[in-house]
């Protein structure tokens, strides 16, 4: 792959430096600004990667996006694929609260299947799967009544 030389205009350089100093940027945004400024100074990708903490592939991608699509496109992330979250924070909290409550009569503890059907029945969510409930509980480190930590029992 042929390296594309980055040549910023004086206005672009001033703008990047000013935004670096005054804007509230997250780490990824700040890194992209620095990559372009260092590339404009003629530094090699390996040097830029070391100086910014970015991978060499990230440096190459930012450089390529600047050359092909312009400054503003190179500074922002592309939208990521994937479906939006199915549960909002309030729904998650209600499911967790239900999981922490006593299991229904005839059951020793809540199962993911039982929780999924109960939250639909209670109209907390329109529909959900037991795997979604299981992932939520795993994320929240819920143990649904297990008597001890770890995978083995004493």
N, C-alpha and C positions, 0 to 999 in steps of 0.2 A: 504494500500500500504506500503510495507516494504521499509524503508529508505536505500539508498545505501550510504555507507561510501565513501567519496572522499579522495583519497590518491594521492597527486601529488608527482612526483619525484623531487629531488633537481633541476634538469635541468628545469623541467616544472615550478616550483615555481619561479626560477630566471628569466625565460623567461617572465612569466606573470607580475612580478614586473617591469621588464625592459620595457616591452611594455606599461604598465600603465603609467610609468613615461615619456616615450619618444615619443610614437606614438600619433598621432592626432586621438582620438577616440570620437565617438558620445556617447550620454548618455546610450543608450542601450548596446553598446559594453563594455563601462567602467563597467556597472552594472554586466555583465556576468563575467568579469575578477574578480571583487570583490566577487561575489557569490562563485566562485570556490576557491579563496584564503581563504575566511572565512569558507567555508565548510571543507577545508583541515585542518583548525585549530580546527575542531570539534564542531563548533557552530551549533545550531539547526536552522531549517528552519525559525522559527518565529523570532529568533534573527537576522538572515541574512536579512530577509525581512525588519525589522525595520532599520537595519544599512545601507542598500543599497537603500531603498525606492522602492524596487520591491515588487510585490505581492508574497504571499506564493506559488501560483501556478507556477509563473515564476521561483522561486528558485527550486521547485521540478522538473520542466522541464529541467532546465540547469543541475541539478545534474544527472537526468536520461540520458540525452543526452551524458554527459561526460562518464558515466558508460557504456553505450551501444555502443557509436560510437566514443569516443575519444575526445581529447582536442580541436583540431581545429574545429570539427563539433559543439561542445558545445559553441564555441565562436562566431559563425556566425549565422545569421538568416536564417531560411528556406525560400525558395522563396514563395512569397504570391500568392494566386490564383487570378484570375481576368484577364480580357482582357486588353491588352495595350490600351493606350489612342488613340482615333480615330483622334483627332485633335492635330496638333503641335502648338506651340506658335504663329507662323506667321499666320496660318489659323485662330486661335482664335482671334487674333488682327484684322484681316480683317473682320471677322464676326461682331465683336463689332463695328468697324468703320462703317460698313454698317448699323448696327442697330441705330447708332447715327446720321446717315444722314437723310435727309428728306424722308418721306415715298413716294412710287411711286404714280403717279397720280391715283386718284380714291380711295385712301386709306387714312384714317386719321392718322394711325400709322402703324408701322411694326408689323406683327404678327409672331409668331414662324414658322408657316407654310409658310408664305410668305418669310421669311428670308431663311428658309431651301431650298425652291425651287430656290430662287435667287442665293444663293451661289453655287448651283450645276450648274445653268445656266451660271454663270460667271466663272465656272471651278476653283473655289477656292478649292473645294473638289470634289471628284468623286461622293460620295453619303453621305447623312446625313439625320437624322430624325428630325422632329420638336422637339421631346423630348430632343435630344442632344443639339439643339440650345437653348431650354428653360433652360436646366441645366447650359449651359455656361453663359447665360445672368443672371441667378440667382446668379451664382458664382461671377460674376463681378458686382453685384448689379446694373445692368442696369435697368432703369425704362421705357425705350422706349417712353418717352414723357408724362408720368403721371404728373399731375400738383401738386402733393404734396406727402409727405411721409406718410406712414401709410396705414391701410386698410380701414379706413372710410373717407368719405368726409364731409366737413363742410357745 
